[in-house]
Amino acid sequence: MSEQELVFTGERFLPDCEREIWYEHYHRYAMASHWVEGKDVLDAACGEGYGSHLLAQQANSVTGVDIDPQAIAHAQKTYQQDHLTFITSDVLTLPLESDTYDVIVSFETLEHLSEHQQLLAEFKRVLKPGGVLLISTPDKREYSDKTGFDNEYHVRELYREEFEQLINSNFSHSQWFGQKLMFSSNIWRLDQPANRLQQDHMVNQQLTDGAGFAPMYYVVAASDQPMTEANHPDAYQFTEQDETVYGHYNAVIRAHIKAEQDCMALQNRQERWLSHPLIGRLIKWFGKE
């Protein structure tokens, strides 16, 4: 296998993945782009490099780090910018100087390791004083317990209270965001830019606020300084013009409807044959035999 022929195994996201996983991964980096403008950024466990490449559109510099040399070789060939660098390293022992980065981005890394305190201590070491860590991980209750799903690549998943304890024991300030893929209906003015968004939620026919939805993932911005210097949005929406998730949903529904119609047609044909006088007598005769 060549350096650029990376195969999706379920552990490392690739940009050619489709539907839900594509939305989830790209949305996190799209959110992070609001936090990195003009900053020196470390993308810890960067995988094949697509996220580092996106962050580099806004950041002063980006360093992508991953333990897999094949993924790093792919990233170095695929994403080339003067202020974008990729290096091979274990995120638990970074070959980087202390107090180097304004922002560290580490999405869906925590659950693949058991050394959580060591990971956050290493992140704090290379963060500049007052720097920000953007980190995400699935909620074990929603991701595994409720679904019965066992991700073979996850070493240690956390419940929210465990994740909170980990963050609070390492950082003085944090902002918490929930992420969940949901269907939505949108209504907007066609003669004006969509600069305001009214979010209406309905659960069991009752209007409620965002707290009515349990996040599948938590995305946390953590720092030892208050994060009030930039006016970051309180919510982030993400979609794409091809609407691949909705298209896949419609294709599956249409396939199920067609299968049901085909079964009903076959059943009707069988009933018509069975109601034929001659065939009915033959069935009775063979039944006696």
SERO-4910 file (N, C-alpha, C, O; in steps of 0.05 Angstrom, whole numbers):
BEGIN
 pado doro    nc1    nc2    nc3   cac1   cac2   cac3    cc1    cc2    cc3    oc1    oc2    oc3
  Met    A     17    -24      0      0      0      0     18     25      0     36     27     16
  Ser    A     12     44    -17     28     68    -19     20     87      4      1     83     18
  Glu    A     36    109      7     32    128     28      5    142     26     -6    150     47
  Gln    A     -5    145      2    -30    160     -1    -54    142     -1    -77    153     -2
  Glu    A    -51    116     -1    -74     98     -1    -82     91     27    -79     68     36
  Leu    A    -93    110     41   -103    105     68   -131     92     66   -147    101     50
  Val    A   -136     73     83   -161     58     83   -176     64    109   -165     64    130
  Phe    A   -202     70    106   -219     75    130   -223     49    145   -234     30    134
  Thr    A   -215     48    170   -218     24    187   -239     27    208   -245      8    222
  Gly    A   -250     51    211   -268     57    233   -255     73    255   -268     83    273
  Glu    A   -228     74    255   -214     89    276   -206    117    267   -211    136    281
  Arg    A   -195    119    243   -186    145    233   -205    155    211   -208    141    191
  Phe    A   -216    179    215   -233    190    194   -217    198    170   -195    208    172
  Leu    A   -229    194    146   -218    202    121   -238    221    107   -262    217    109
  Pro    A   -228    241     92   -247    260     79   -266    247     59   -287    259     53
  Asp    A   -260    223     49   -278    211     30   -300    194     44   -316    181     31
  Cys    A   -300    194     71   -322    182     85   -348    198     79   -346    221     70
  Glu    A   -371    186     84   -396    199     76   -415    201    100   -412    187    120
  Arg    A   -435    217     96   -459    219    113   -451    229    141   -437    248    144
  Glu    A   -462    215    162   -461    226    189   -432    232    199   -427    253    210
  Ile    A   -414    213    195   -387    216    205   -373    240    192   -357    254    204
  Trp    A   -380    245    167   -368    268    153   -377    294    166   -361    312    171
  Tyr    A   -403    296    171   -414    320    184   -401    324    211   -392    346    217
  Glu    A   -400    303    227   -390    306    255   -361    316    255   -355    334    270
  His    A   -344    304    239   -316    311    240   -310    338    228   -296    354    239
  Tyr    A   -322    344    205   -317    369    192   -329    392    209   -317    414    210
  His    A   -351    388    222   -364    409    237   -346    418    260   -344    442    266
  Arg    A   -333    399    273   -315    406    295   -292    424    286   -286    444    299
  Tyr    A   -281    418    263   -259    434    253   -269    461    243   -256    482    245
  Ala    A   -293    461    232   -305    487    223   -310    505    248   -305    529    246
  Met    A   -318    493    270   -321    508    294   -294    519    304   -291    542    311
  Ala    A   -274    501    303   -247    509    313   -236    532    297   -220    547    308
  Ser    A   -243    534    272   -232    555    255   -239    583    266   -225    602    260
  His    A   -261    585    281   -268    610    293   -250    617    317   -250    640    326
  Trp    A   -235    598    327   -218    602    351   -189    606    344   -173    611    363
  Val    A   -180    603    320   -152    601    314   -141    624    296   -117    623    289
  Glu    A   -157    643    290   -148    664    272   -123    678    283   -123    689    305
  Gly    A   -101    678    267    -77    691    275    -61    677    297    -42    688    308
  Lys    A    -69    653    304    -57    638    326    -37    617    316    -38    609    293
  Asp    A    -20    609    334     -3    586    330    -17    561    341    -23    561    365
  Val    A    -22    541    325    -40    520    331    -27    492    330    -11    487    312
  Leu    A    -33    475    349    -25    447    348    -50    430    344    -69    432    360
  Asp    A    -50    414    323    -72    395    318    -62    367    327    -48    354    312
  Ala    A    -69    360    351    -59    335    364    -76    311    356   -100    311    360
  Ala    A    -62    291    345    -76    268    333    -91    277    308   -115    274    306
  Cys    A    -76    288    289    -88    301    266    -97    281    244   -110    290    225
  Gly    A    -90    255    247    -98    236    227    -85    243    200    -61    248    198
  Glu    A   -101    242    179    -90    245    152    -86    275    144    -77    281    122
  Gly    A    -94    293    162    -86    321    159   -107    340    149   -101    364    146
  Tyr    A   -132    331    142   -152    349    131   -159    371    150   -163    394    141
  Gly    A   -160    365    176   -168    386    196   -146    407    199   -152    430    201
  Ser    A   -121    398    200    -99    417    201    -99    436    177    -94    459    180
  His    A   -105    424    154   -107    440    130   -129    462    132   -125    484    124
  Leu    A   -152    454    143   -174    473    146   -166    495    166   -171    519    161
  Leu    A   -154    488    188   -146    508    208   -125    527    197   -124    550    205
  Ala    A   -108    517    179    -87    534    168    -98    557    150    -83    575    144
  Gln    A   -123    555    143   -135    577    127   -138    602    144   -140    624    134
  Gln    A   -139    599    171   -143    621    189   -120    626    208   -115    649    216
  Ala    A   -105    605    214    -84    607    235    -58    619    224    -53    620    200
  Asn    A    -42    629    243    -15    639    235      3    615    228     19    617    209
  Ser    A      1    594    243     16    569    237      1    545    249    -13    548    269
  Val    A      4    522    237     -8    498    246     12    475    245     26    471    225
  Thr    A     14    460    267     30    436    269     11    413    273     -3    411    294
  Gly    A     11    394    255     -5    370    258     12    347    267     34    342    256
  Val    A      3    333    288     18    311    300      2    286    300    -22    287    308
  Asp    A     13    264    292     -1    238    293     20    216    297     43    218    288
  Ile    A     12    195    311     30    173    317     35    155    293     55    140    293
  Asp    A     18    156    273     20    139    249     37    151    228     29    171    216
  Pro    A     61    140    222     78    152    202     66    152    174     72    169    158
  Gln    A     49    132    168     37    131    142     17    154    138     16    166    117
  Ala    A      2    160    160    -17    182    158     -2    209    155    -11    226    140
  Ile    A     20    212    169     36    237    167     48    239    139     48    261    128
  Ala    A     58    218    128     69    219    101     48    227     81     53    242     63
  His    A     24    216     85      1    224     68     -5    254     70     -8    268     51
  Ala    A     -6    264     95    -12    292    100      9    310     88      2    331     76
  Gln    A     34    303     91     56    319     80     54    322     50     62    342     39
  Lys    A     45    301     36     43    302      7     17    315     -2     16    327    -23
  Thr    A     -4    312     14    -31    321      5    -36    350     12    -48    365     -4
  Tyr    A    -27    359     35    -33    386     45     -7    402     49      7    398     69
  Gln    A      0    418     30     25    433     31     20    463     32     10    475     13
  Gln    A     28    475     54     27    504     58     52    512     73     62    496     89
  Asp    A     61    537     69     85    546     82     83    545    113    103    539    126
  His    A     60    551    123     57    552    152     43    528    164     32    529    186
  Leu    A     44    505    149     31    480    158     53    459    159     66    453    139
  Thr    A     56    446    182     77    426    186     65    401    198     47    403    215
  Phe    A     74    378    190     65    353    201     89    337    211    109    335    198
  Ile    A     86    326    236    107    310    248     95    285    260     72    285    269
  Thr    A    111    264    260    103    238    272    111    238    302    134    242    309
  Ser    A     91    233    319     97    233    348     73    222    363     50    224    354
  Asp    A     79    210    386     59    202    405     50    228    419     67    244    428
  Val    A     24    232    422     14    257    434     20    258    464     19    279    476
  Leu    A     27    235    476     34    234    504     62    244    510     68    252    533
  Thr    A     79    244    490    107    253    493    114    270    468    128    261    451
  Leu    A    104    294    467    108    312    444    137    322    443    147    332    463
  Pro    A    149    321    419    176    331    416    176    361    410    187    370    391
  Leu    A    162    376    428    157    404    423    165    420    448    164    410    470
  Glu    A    173    445    444    181    462    467    157    470    483    135    472    472
  Ser    A    161    476    508    140    485    525    131    513    518    147    528    506
  Asp    A    107    520    525     96    547    521     98    556    492    108    578    486
  Thr    A     89    539    473     93    544    445     68    552    430     69    569    412
  Tyr    A     44    541    438     20    543    421     -1    560    436     -5    558    460
  Asp    A    -15    576    419    -38    591    430    -63    573    433    -78    577    452
  Val    A    -66    555    414    -89    537    414    -80    509    408    -65    504    390
  Ile    A    -91    490    423    -87    461    417   -115    450    410   -134    454    425
  Val    A   -117    437    388   -142    424    379   -137    394    381   -118    383    369
  Ser    A   -154    380    395   -152    351    397   -179    338    397   -192    336    419
  Phe    A   -189    330    374   -216    320    371   -216    290    370   -200    278    355
  Glu    A   -233    278    386   -236    248    386   -210    234    390   -204    215    376
  Thr    A   -194    243    409   -168    231    416   -170    218    443   -160    195    447
  Leu    A   -182    231    462   -182    223    490   -191    194    494   -178    179    509
  Glu    A   -213    186    480   -224    159    485   -207    137    474   -212    113    480
  His    A   -187    144    458   -169    123    447   -145    118    465   -128    101    458
  Leu    A   -144    132    488   -122    129    507   -132    124    534   -155    130    541
  Ser    A   -116    112    551   -123    109    580   -109    129    597   -118    134    620
  Glu    A    -88    142    587    -72    161    603    -83    189    600    -70    206    589
  His    A   -107    194    610   -120    219    606   -106    242    620   -102    264    608
  Gln    A    -98    238    645    -84    260    659    -57    266    646    -49    289    645
  Gln    A    -43    246    638    -18    250    624    -21    266    599     -5    283    592
  Leu    A    -43    260    584    -48    274    559    -53    304    564    -41    321    551
  Leu    A    -70    310    583    -76    338    589    -52    353    601    -48    377    596
  Ala    A    -36    339    616    -12    351    627      8    358    604     21    379    605
  Glu    A     10    341    584     27    347    562     16    370    545     31    386    535
  Phe    A    -10    371    542    -22    393    528    -16    420    542     -9    440    530
  Lys    A    -19    419    569    -14    444    584     15    452    582     21    476    583
  Arg    A     33    433    580     61    440    578     67    456    553     82    475    554
  Val    A     56    448    530     63    461    505     45    485    499     50    500    481
  Leu    A     23    488    515      6    512    512     20    537    524     33    535    544
  Lys    A     17    559    511     26    584    522      9    591    547    -14    582    548
  Pro    A     19    606    566      2    615    588    -23    629    578    -22    647    562
  Gly    A    -46    619    587    -71    630    578    -81    619    552   -101    627    541
  Gly    A    -66    599    540    -74    587    516   -100    570    519   -108    565    542
  Val    A   -112    562    497   -138    549    497   -135    520    486   -123    516    465
  Leu    A   -146    501    500   -149    474    490   -177    469    480   -196    473    495
  Leu    A   -180    461    455   -206    453    444   -205    422    442   -190    411    426
  Ile    A   -222    409    457   -220    380    459   -249    368    458   -267    380    469
  Ser    A   -252    346    444   -278    333    442   -276    304    449   -255    292    445
  Thr    A   -298    293    458   -299    264    464   -329    256    465   -345    273    472
  Pro    A   -336    231    459   -364    223    460   -373    219    489   -357    213    507
  Asp    A   -398    223    494   -410    218    520   -416    188    521   -432    177    505
  Lys    A   -403    174    540   -406    145    541   -436    137    544   -444    116    533
  Arg    A   -451    153    558   -479    146    563   -495    146    537   -511    127    532
  Glu    A   -491    166    520   -505    168    495   -493    151    473   -507    139    457
  Tyr    A   -466    150    472   -452    137    450   -452    106    453   -455     92    433
  Ser    A   -449     97    477   -447     68    481   -469     55    497   -481     35    489
  Asp    A   -475     67    521   -495     54    538   -523     52    525   -535     31    526
  Lys    A   -532     74    514   -559     75    503   -562     60    476   -583     49    470
  Thr    A   -540     58    462   -541     45    435   -532     17    436   -537      1    418
  Gly    A   -517      9    457   -506    -18    458   -482    -21    440   -473    -44    435
  Phe    A   -471      1    430   -449      0    411   -423     -3    425   -418     12    445
  Asp    A   -406    -20    416   -379    -24    428   -358    -18    407   -353    -34    389
  Asn    A   -346      5    409   -325     13    390   -299      0    398   -287      7    419
  Glu    A   -289    -18    382   -266    -33    389   -240    -16    390   -220    -25    402
  Tyr    A   -241      8    379   -218     25    379   -217     44    403   -197     57    408
  His    A   -239     44    419   -240     62    442   -229     47    466   -238     25    473
  Val    A   -210     59    480   -197     47    503   -211     54    529   -216     38    546
  Arg    A   -218     80    531   -232     89    556   -250    113    549   -240    135    545
  Glu    A   -276    108    549   -295    129    545   -303    141    572   -300    128    592
  Leu    A   -313    165    571   -320    179    596   -349    188    596   -361    195    575
  Tyr    A   -361    187    620   -387    200    624   -381    230    628   -359    238    633
  Arg    A   -402    246    625   -398    275    627   -385    283    653   -367    300    654
  Glu    A   -394    272    676   -383    280    702   -354    273    704   -339    287    717
  Glu    A   -345    251    691   -317    243    691   -301    263    674   -279    270    681
  Phe    A   -312    270    651   -299    289    634   -296    316    647   -276    330    645
  Glu    A   -317    325    661   -317    350    676   -295    350    697   -280    369    700
  Gln    A   -293    328    711   -273    326    732   -245    328    720   -227    341    731
  Leu    A   -240    315    697   -215    316    684   -208    345    675   -186    354    679
  Ile    A   -227    358    663   -222    385    653   -218    404    677   -199    420    677
  Asn    A   -234    402    697   -233    421    720   -207    417    736   -198    436    750
  Ser    A   -196    393    736   -172    388    751   -147    398    737   -125    399    748
  Asn    A   -150    407    712   -128    416    696   -130    445    687   -110    458    681
  Phe    A   -155    456    685   -159    483    675   -178    498    694   -196    486    706
  Ser    A   -174    524    696   -190    541    713   -216    549    701   -235    555    715
  His    A   -217    550    674   -240    560    660   -247    541    637   -229    530    624
  Ser    A   -273    539    631   -281    522    609   -308    531    598   -325    541    613
  Gln    A   -312    527    572   -337    531    559   -345    505    546   -329    492    532
  Trp    A   -370    496    552   -379    470    543   -399    472    520   -417    489    521
  Phe    A   -395    456    499   -413    454    477   -421    425    473   -406    407    477
  Gly    A   -446    422    465   -455    395    458   -458    392    428   -466    411    414
  Gln    A   -452    369    418   -455    364    389   -472    339    385   -469    318    397
  Lys    A   -491    342    366   -509    320    360   -520    325    332   -529    347    325
  Leu    A   -519    304    316   -530    306    289   -560    303    290   -571    283    300
  Met    A   -575    324    280   -604    323    281   -616    333    255   -604    349    241
  Phe    A   -639    323    248   -654    334    226   -665    361    234   -673    365    258
  Ser    A   -667    380    216   -679    405    222   -693    416    198   -686    409    175
  Ser    A   -713    433    203   -726    448    182   -718    477    185   -718    488    207
  Asn    A   -711    490    162   -702    517    164   -720    536    147   -728    529    125
  Ile    A   -725    559    158   -741    579    145   -725    605    146   -716    613    167
  Trp    A   -720    618    123   -704    641    122   -714    661    101   -726    654     82
  Arg    A   -708    687    106   -715    707     87   -697    705     63   -673    702     65
  Leu    A   -709    708     39   -694    706     15   -682    733      5   -665    733    -12
  Asp    A   -692    754     17   -683    780      8   -664    793     28   -657    817     25
  Gln    A   -655    778     48   -637    788     68   -616    768     75   -621    744     73
  Pro    A   -592    776     83   -572    757     93   -581    744    119   -594    758    135
  Ala    A   -575    719    122   -584    705    147   -566    712    170   -549    695    178
  Asn    A   -569    736    181   -551    744    202   -562    739    230   -549    743    250
  Arg    A   -587    730    231   -599    723    256   -613    696    253   -624    690    232
  Leu    A   -612    680    274   -624    653    273   -641    649    298   -631    650    320
  Gln    A   -666    644    294   -684    636    316   -686    606    316   -695    594    297
  Gln    A   -678    594    338   -679    565    341   -704    557    356   -707    564    379
  Asp    A   -721    541    343   -745    531    356   -742    501    358   -737    487    339
  His    A   -745    491    382   -743    462    387   -770    451    397   -783    464    413
  Met    A   -777    428    388   -802    415    397   -797    387    405   -786    371    389
  Val    A   -803    380    429   -800    353    439   -826    344    451   -837    356    469
  Asn    A   -837    322    441   -863    312    450   -884    334    449   -900    337    468
  Gln    A   -884    348    427   -903    369    422   -901    393    440   -919    410    441
  Gln    A   -879    395    456   -876    418    474   -850    433    466   -829    420    462
  Leu    A   -852    459    464   -828    475    458   -810    474    482   -818    476    505
  Thr    A   -784    472    477   -764    470    498   -739    484    489   -737    491    465
  Asp    A   -719    487    506   -694    499    498   -674    477    491   -681    453    491
  Gly    A   -650    485    484   -630    466    475   -623    444    495   -614    423    487
  Ala    A   -628    449    520   -622    429    541   -639    404    538   -634    384    551
  Gly    A   -660    405    521   -677    382    517   -664    360    501   -675    338    499
  Phe    A   -640    365    489   -626    345    473   -600    337    486   -584    354    494
  Ala    A   -597    311    489   -572    301    501   -551    299    480   -555    286    459
  Pro    A   -528    312    484   -507    312    463   -495    284    460   -493    269    479
  Met    A   -488    278    435   -472    253    430   -443    257    436   -429    239    445
  Tyr    A   -433    282    432   -405    289    437   -404    315    453   -422    332    450
  Tyr    A   -384    318    468   -378    343    482   -353    356    469   -333    342    464
  Val    A   -355    381    463   -333    397    454   -328    419    474   -345    435    480
  Val    A   -304    419    486   -297    437    508   -274    455    501   -253    445    491
  Ala    A   -278    480    506   -256    499    505   -246    504    533   -262    513    550
  Ala    A   -221    498    539   -210    500    566   -185    518    567   -169    517    548
  Ser    A   -183    533    588   -160    551    591   -156    558    620   -174    555    636
  Asp    A   -133    568    627   -128    579    654   -134    608    656   -131    620    677
  Gln    A   -144    620    634   -152    648    633   -181    650    623   -189    633    607
  Pro    A   -196    669    632   -223    673    621   -222    677    591   -205    691    580
  Met    A   -241    665    577   -241    666    548   -261    686    538   -281    680    524
  Thr    A   -256    711    545   -274    733    538   -262    752    517   -275    772    509
  Glu    A   -237    747    509   -224    766    490   -236    765    463   -234    785    448
  Ala    A   -248    743    455   -260    741    428   -290    734    432   -298    720    450
  Asn    A   -306    745    414   -335    741    416   -342    717    399   -352    719    377
  His    A   -338    693    411   -344    668    396   -374    663    397   -387    669    416
  Pro    A   -384    651    376   -413    644    375   -420    624    398   -403    608    407
  Asp    A   -445    625    406   -455    605    425   -464    579    412   -467    559    426
  Ala    A   -469    580    386   -478    556    372   -466    557    343   -462    579    332
  Tyr    A   -462    534    332   -450    531    306   -467    512    289   -472    489    298
  Gln    A   -475    520    265   -490    502    248   -472    495    224   -455    510    215
  Phe    A   -477    471    214   -460    461    192   -477    444    173   -493    427    181
  Thr    A   -473    450    147   -487    433    127   -471    436    101   -451    450    100
  Glu    A   -479    421     81   -465    423     55   -486    420     33   -507    408     37
  Gln    A   -481    433     10   -501    436    -11   -511    409    -22   -533    407    -31
  Asp    A   -494    388    -21   -502    362    -32   -522    348    -13   -536    330    -22
  Glu    A   -523    357     12   -542    345     31   -540    314     31   -561    301     27
  Thr    A   -517    304     35   -512    275     32   -527    258     54   -537    236     48
  Val    A   -529    269     78   -543    254     99   -573    251     92   -584    230     94
  Tyr    A   -585    274     85   -613    274     78   -618    257     53   -638    243     51
  Gly    A   -600    259     34   -602    243      9   -601    213     15   -616    197      4
  His    A   -582    205     33   -580    177     40   -605    167     55   -615    145     50
  Tyr    A   -615    184     73   -640    178     87   -663    173     67   -678    153     70
  Asn    A   -666    191     48   -688    188     28   -684    163     11   -704    149      5
  Ala    A   -659    157      4   -654    133    -12   -661    108      3   -672     89     -9
  Val    A   -654    107     28   -660     83     45   -691     80     48   -701     58     46
  Ile    A   -704    102     53   -733    101     57   -746     92     31   -764     75     32
  Arg    A   -738    103      8   -749     94    -18   -744     65    -23   -762     51    -34
  Ala    A   -720     55    -15   -714     27    -19   -732      9     -2   -741    -12    -11
  His    A   -737     17     22   -755      2     40   -784      2     30   -797    -19     30
  Ile    A   -793     25     20   -820     27      9   -823      9    -15   -843     -5    -18
  Lys    A   -803      9    -33   -804     -8    -57   -804    -38    -49   -818    -54    -61
  Ala    A   -787    -45    -30   -786    -73    -21   -813    -82     -9   -822   -104    -14
  Glu    A   -826    -64      6   -852    -70     17   -873    -73     -6   -889    -91     -5
  Gln    A   -872    -55    -25   -890    -57    -48   -886    -83    -63   -905    -96    -72
  Asp    A   -861    -91    -68   -855   -116    -82   -865   -140    -67   -875   -159    -79
  Cys    A   -862   -140    -41   -872   -162    -24   -902   -164    -26   -913   -186    -28
  Met    A   -915   -141    -25   -944   -141    -26   -954   -151    -54   -973   -166    -56
  Ala    A   -940   -143    -75   -947   -152   -102   -943   -182   -105   -960   -195   -117
  Leu    A   -922   -192    -94   -917   -221    -94   -938   -236    -79   -948   -257    -88
  Gln    A   -946   -226    -56   -966   -238    -40   -993   -238    -54  -1008   -258    -53
  Asn    A   -999   -216    -68  -1024   -215    -83  -1025   -235   -106  -1045   -248   -111
  Arg    A  -1002   -239   -119  -1000   -258   -141  -1004   -287   -130  -1017   -303   -142
  Gln    A   -992   -292   -107   -995   -319    -95  -1024   -324    -87  -1035   -346    -91
  Glu    A  -1037   -303    -77  -1065   -307    -69  -1083   -311    -93  -1102   -327    -92
  Arg    A  -1077   -298   -116  -1093   -302   -140  -1089   -330   -151  -1108   -343   -159
  Trp    A  -1064   -340   -150  -1059   -367   -159  -1073   -388   -141  -1086   -407   -151
  Leu    A  -1072   -383   -115  -1085   -402    -97  -1115   -402    -99  -1128   -422    -93
  Ser    A  -1126   -379   -109  -1155   -378   -112  -1165   -391   -138  -1189   -394   -142
  His    A  -1146   -398   -156  -1154   -411   -181  -1165   -439   -176  -1152   -454   -161
  Pro    A  -1188   -446   -187  -1200   -472   -180  -1182   -496   -185  -1180   -513   -168
  Leu    A  -1169   -497   -208  -1152   -520   -214  -1128   -522   -196  -1122   -543   -185
  Ile    A  -1115   -499   -192  -1092   -499   -175  -1100   -505   -146  -1085   -519   -131
  Gly    A  -1123   -495   -138  -1132   -501   -111  -1136   -531   -107  -1129   -542    -86
  Arg    A  -1148   -545   -127  -1152   -574   -124  -1126   -589   -124  -1123   -608   -109
  Leu    A  -1106   -580   -140  -1080   -593   -140  -1066   -590   -113  -1054   -609   -103
  Ile    A  -1069   -567   -101  -1056   -563    -75  -1068   -581    -54  -1054   -593    -38
  Lys    A  -1095   -584    -55  -1108   -602    -36  -1100   -631    -41  -1096   -646    -22
  Trp    A  -1098   -638    -67  -1090   -666    -73  -1062   -672    -63  -1057   -693    -51
  Phe    A  -1043   -654    -69  -1015   -658    -60  -1014   -657    -30   -997   -669    -17
  Gly    A  -1032   -641    -18  -1031   -640     11  -1039   -666     24  -1029   -673     45
  Lys    A  -1057   -681     11  -1065   -707     22  -1042   -727     19  -1039   -744     36
  Glu    A  -1027   -725     -2  -1004   -743     -6   -984   -739     16   -963   -752     16
***
